[in-house]
């Protein structure tokens, strides 16, 4: 599933996620994204690399309890996808060195929730569609303008010891294991930090801290 999100407002990396009710099912989603140059309609995956200008990480804030109503209308997300937060820096693919391979970032994406480890899944090996393939799909019927942002989707691994990148996944794993949800969605005052480090332990994009 690819959806077209709003681009009118973004959240700063340290900006609070402001909403009027916890009943919305507030969730974070740790993701990797690319920022493109001008992409011609019909671009194929084999030619996509030259159009990928930057790589960044983001928090794709999601209101889980609004999703079922929107999905039933068969017309994608809108109200359930408010403003997204981005890391303070982006980098070019070549700056990632050998961590950038075949249109994927082969590094763990770290999430810390309320000061405790939440997840560190590898962003590359189990990314089903590469950014090259996602770019081809998005440009199938339209030109993409410079500055288009394409997200990876929530980073996830089969190895549950790697944790999760969103509360929804953790809750589903709890449901499978115990028959019930244990972890609630975000409450006012909760905190989420998202970061990606290179092999030497240096933060690549700077930290999202909300």
VOPAGU-2260 file (C-alpha; in pm, 1 decimal, decimal comma):
REM VOPAGU-2260
SITE   aa  ch    i         X         Y         Z
SITE  UNK   A    0       0,0       0,0       0,0
SITE  UNK   A    1     129,7     344,0     -98,3
SITE  UNK   A    2     -62,3     650,3      16,3
SITE  UNK   A    3      -8,7    1018,0     -61,6
SITE  UNK   A    4      37,7    1210,2     261,9
SITE  UNK   A    5       7,6    1578,6     336,6
SITE  UNK   A    6     310,0    1800,2     277,9
SITE  UNK   A    7     177,9    2135,8     395,9
SITE  UNK   A    8     318,4    2104,3     748,1
SITE  UNK   A    9     597,7    1898,6     902,1
SITE  UNK   A   10     703,3    1861,1    1265,3
SITE  UNK   A   11    1048,4    1967,7    1380,0
SITE  UNK   A   12    1262,2    1684,4    1523,8
SITE  UNK   A   13    1200,1    1803,4    1880,8
SITE  UNK   A   14     843,3    1929,0    1835,2
SITE  UNK   A   15     565,4    1782,2    2047,1
SITE  UNK   A   16     301,7    1566,2    1880,1
SITE  UNK   A   17      -5,8    1773,6    1959,9
SITE  UNK   A   18    -352,5    1619,4    1947,2
SITE  UNK   A   19    -676,0    1682,7    2129,1
SITE  UNK   A   20    -747,0    1331,4    2257,7
SITE  UNK   A   21    -561,7    1015,0    2355,4
SITE  UNK   A   22    -861,9     825,0    2219,2
SITE  UNK   A   23    -726,6     878,4    1866,1
SITE  UNK   A   24    -478,2     595,3    1922,9
SITE  UNK   A   25    -161,6     804,0    1883,6
SITE  UNK   A   26     129,8     597,8    1750,4
SITE  UNK   A   27     479,3     659,1    1617,6
SITE  UNK   A   28     631,0     489,6    1313,1
SITE  UNK   A   29    1008,4     489,6    1270,6
SITE  UNK   A   30    1093,5     492,5     901,4
SITE  UNK   A   31    1364,7     565,1     647,5
SITE  UNK   A   32    1282,4     788,7     349,6
SITE  UNK   A   33    1435,5     922,8      31,2
SITE  UNK   A   34    1405,3    1273,2    -113,1
SITE  UNK   A   35    1405,7    1284,8    -491,5
SITE  UNK   A   36    1499,2    1526,7    -764,2
SITE  UNK   A   37    1264,1    1577,0   -1059,9
SITE  UNK   A   38    1157,5    1227,2   -1169,8
SITE  UNK   A   39    1003,8    1170,6   -1514,6
SITE  UNK   A   40     684,4     968,6   -1539,7
SITE  UNK   A   41     757,1     607,3   -1626,9
SITE  UNK   A   42    1101,1     591,0   -1465,1
SITE  UNK   A   43    1206,6     230,5   -1404,4
SITE  UNK   A   44    1373,3      87,7   -1095,9
SITE  UNK   A   45    1697,1      24,5   -1285,7
SITE  UNK   A   46    1726,2     399,0   -1355,0
SITE  UNK   A   47    1601,3     523,6   -1017,3
SITE  UNK   A   48    1933,2     570,4    -837,3
SITE  UNK   A   49    2021,6     893,8   -1015,3
SITE  UNK   A   50    1698,6    1056,9    -898,5
SITE  UNK   A   51    1756,0     981,7    -527,8
SITE  UNK   A   52    1919,1    1293,9    -384,9
SITE  UNK   A   53    1893,9    1245,7      -7,9
SITE  UNK   A   54    1815,0     987,0     259,7
SITE  UNK   A   55    1652,7    1077,3     593,7
SITE  UNK   A   56    1468,0     919,5     887,1
SITE  UNK   A   57    1123,2    1019,6    1008,5
SITE  UNK   A   58     841,3     959,9    1252,7
SITE  UNK   A   59     527,6     893,7    1049,8
SITE  UNK   A   60     279,0     983,5    1323,9
SITE  UNK   A   61     -38,3     774,6    1293,0
SITE  UNK   A   62    -378,3     790,7    1462,7
SITE  UNK   A   63    -464,0     420,5    1472,7
SITE  UNK   A   64    -823,4     448,9    1586,9
SITE  UNK   A   65    -916,0     657,8    1281,0
SITE  UNK   A   66    -773,8     410,8    1029,5
SITE  UNK   A   67   -1059,7     153,6    1023,2
SITE  UNK   A   68   -1318,2     415,0     924,6
SITE  UNK   A   69   -1098,8     554,8     648,0
SITE  UNK   A   70   -1000,4     212,4     511,0
SITE  UNK   A   71   -1365,7     110,2     484,0
SITE  UNK   A   72   -1409,4     393,1     231,9
SITE  UNK   A   73   -1143,4     236,3       4,5
SITE  UNK   A   74    -978,8     574,0     -49,9
SITE  UNK   A   75    -667,2     568,1     163,7
SITE  UNK   A   76    -549,2     761,7     467,1
SITE  UNK   A   77    -610,5    1127,3     543,1
SITE  UNK   A   78    -728,7    1213,7     895,7
SITE  UNK   A   79    -534,8     920,4    1041,0
SITE  UNK   A   80    -204,1    1056,3     907,6
SITE  UNK   A   81    -126,8    1396,8    1065,1
SITE  UNK   A   82     203,1    1585,9    1030,6
SITE  UNK   A   83     524,9    1383,6    1010,8
SITE  UNK   A   84     843,4    1461,7    1205,0
SITE  UNK   A   85    1183,8    1450,6    1037,5
SITE  UNK   A   86    1539,2    1421,2    1166,6
SITE  UNK   A   87    1740,1    1745,0    1161,3
SITE  UNK   A   88    1972,1    1628,4     883,0
SITE  UNK   A   89    1958,3    1429,5     560,2
SITE  UNK   A   90    2254,3    1279,0     374,7
SITE  UNK   A   91    2330,2    1173,0      20,5
SITE  UNK   A   92    2329,2     799,7     -55,7
SITE  UNK   A   93    2705,1     795,1    -118,3
SITE  UNK   A   94    2766,9     937,7     230,0
SITE  UNK   A   95    2621,1     613,8     369,6
SITE  UNK   A   96    2905,6     417,4     211,5
SITE  UNK   A   97    2850,1      43,2     190,6
SITE  UNK   A   98    2538,9      76,5     409,7
SITE  UNK   A   99    2355,4     192,4      94,5
SITE  UNK   A  100    2307,0    -115,3    -122,5
SITE  UNK   A  101    2049,5    -191,7    -390,7
SITE  UNK   A  102    1828,2      98,8    -290,6
SITE  UNK   A  103    1817,8       7,1      78,4
SITE  UNK   A  104    1985,9     134,5     396,5
SITE  UNK   A  105    2154,2    -157,4     572,1
SITE  UNK   A  106    2168,4     -20,4     925,0
SITE  UNK   A  107    1947,9     -60,3    1234,8
SITE  UNK   A  108    1686,0     203,7    1311,6
SITE  UNK   A  109    1672,2     268,4    1685,2
SITE  UNK   A  110    1360,0     363,1    1880,1
SITE  UNK   A  111    1356,2     457,1    2248,6
SITE  UNK   A  112    1011,0     490,1    2406,1
SITE  UNK   A  113     973,1     667,9    2740,3
SITE  UNK   A  114    1347,2     632,7    2795,5
SITE  UNK   A  115    1353,4     255,2    2737,9
SITE  UNK   A  116    1462,9      38,3    2446,7
SITE  UNK   A  117    1179,0     -24,7    2206,1
SITE  UNK   A  118    1338,7    -146,9    1884,4
SITE  UNK   A  119    1650,3    -166,6    1666,7
SITE  UNK   A  120    1539,4    -358,1    1355,1
SITE  UNK   A  121    1764,6    -364,0    1050,1
SITE  UNK   A  122    1625,4    -128,0     785,7
SITE  UNK   A  123    1770,9    -302,2     481,0
SITE  UNK   A  124    1760,3    -683,0     459,5
SITE  UNK   A  125    1385,0    -730,2     508,3
SITE  UNK   A  126    1267,1    -419,7     322,1
SITE  UNK   A  127    1041,3    -598,8      73,9
SITE  UNK   A  128    1043,7    -327,5    -194,0
SITE  UNK   A  129    1360,7    -123,1    -243,7
SITE  UNK   A  130    1351,1     252,8    -281,7
SITE  UNK   A  131    1428,5     195,1    -649,7
SITE  UNK   A  132    1109,2     -10,9    -682,1
SITE  UNK   A  133     904,5     232,6    -474,0
SITE  UNK   A  134    1020,1     522,5    -690,6
SITE  UNK   A  135     918,7     333,0   -1005,0
SITE  UNK   A  136     575,3     265,6    -857,5
SITE  UNK   A  137     520,0     628,0    -751,4
SITE  UNK   A  138     625,1     759,2   -1092,8
SITE  UNK   A  139     412,5     511,0   -1286,1
SITE  UNK   A  140     147,0     762,4   -1392,7
SITE  UNK   A  141     294,8    1103,1   -1304,4
SITE  UNK   A  142     610,0    1310,8   -1290,0
SITE  UNK   A  143     750,6    1354,3    -939,7
SITE  UNK   A  144     872,0    1702,6    -854,2
SITE  UNK   A  145    1202,2    1771,5    -679,9
SITE  UNK   A  146    1156,1    1737,2    -306,0
SITE  UNK   A  147     919,2    1440,7    -327,1
SITE  UNK   A  148     958,0    1225,6     -14,2
SITE  UNK   A  149     908,1     849,0     -36,4
SITE  UNK   A  150     895,8     655,6     291,1
SITE  UNK   A  151    1001,1     295,9     347,1
SITE  UNK   A  152     708,9     206,0     566,4
SITE  UNK   A  153     760,5     105,3     928,5
SITE  UNK   A  154    1088,2     -85,1     968,7
SITE  UNK   A  155    1030,9    -438,5    1093,8
SITE  UNK   A  156    1218,2    -768,2    1125,4
SITE  UNK   A  157    1103,9   -1126,9    1173,1
SITE  UNK   A  158    1340,9   -1154,6    1470,1
SITE  UNK   A  159    1125,5   -1026,4    1756,3
SITE  UNK   A  160    1434,5    -970,1    1972,8
SITE  UNK   A  161    1502,4    -667,7    1751,2
SITE  UNK   A  162    1190,4    -504,7    1892,9
SITE  UNK   A  163     948,4    -291,5    1693,8
SITE  UNK   A  164     926,2      48,9    1527,1
SITE  UNK   A  165     564,1     121,9    1617,9
SITE  UNK   A  166     319,6      42,2    1896,1
SITE  UNK   A  167      76,4    -126,0    1657,0
SITE  UNK   A  168     324,2    -402,8    1577,2
SITE  UNK   A  169     410,4    -457,1    1943,8
SITE  UNK   A  170      40,9    -476,2    2028,0
SITE  UNK   A  171     -25,2    -734,3    1755,9
SITE  UNK   A  172     264,1    -948,4    1877,8
SITE  UNK   A  173     114,6    -931,0    2226,6
SITE  UNK   A  174    -225,6   -1030,6    2089,8
SITE  UNK   A  175     -76,6   -1330,5    1911,3
SITE  UNK   A  176     119,6   -1440,3    2218,7
SITE  UNK   A  177    -136,1   -1375,4    2493,8
SITE  UNK   A  178    -471,9   -1322,2    2323,5
SITE  UNK   A  179    -493,2    -958,6    2427,0
SITE  UNK   A  180    -334,1    -618,4    2375,1
SITE  UNK   A  181    -112,0    -512,6    2665,3
SITE  UNK   A  182      71,1    -197,8    2559,0
SITE  UNK   A  183    -152,5     109,6    2517,2
SITE  UNK   A  184    -109,3     370,0    2246,7
SITE  UNK   A  185      71,8     691,5    2336,7
SITE  UNK   A  186     -47,4     901,3    2628,6
SITE  UNK   A  187       8,4    1272,3    2677,1
SITE  UNK   A  188     357,9    1314,7    2819,2
SITE  UNK   A  189     504,4    1002,4    2658,8
SITE  UNK   A  190     831,6    1040,9    2467,9
SITE  UNK   A  191     976,0     880,6    2155,0
SITE  UNK   A  192    1332,4     904,0    2023,6
SITE  UNK   A  193    1437,2     774,2    1681,3
SITE  UNK   A  194    1796,1     758,6    1561,5
SITE  UNK   A  195    2021,9     575,3    1316,6
SITE  UNK   A  196    2394,9     534,1    1378,0
SITE  UNK   A  197    2679,2     434,9    1150,3
SITE  UNK   A  198    2910,7     140,8    1219,4
SITE  UNK   A  199    3125,1     362,8    1442,6
SITE  UNK   A  200    2828,3     463,0    1658,2
SITE  UNK   A  201    2790,3     814,6    1518,1
SITE  UNK   A  202    2440,2     951,8    1461,3
SITE  UNK   A  203    2392,3     997,8    1086,9
SITE  UNK   A  204    2081,3    1215,3    1073,0
SITE  UNK   A  205    2061,2    1349,1    1426,6
SITE  UNK   A  206    1791,9    1234,5    1666,0
SITE  UNK   A  207    1416,8    1274,6    1649,1
SITE  UNK   A  208    1317,0    1344,6    2009,3
SITE  UNK   A  209     949,9    1416,3    2076,2
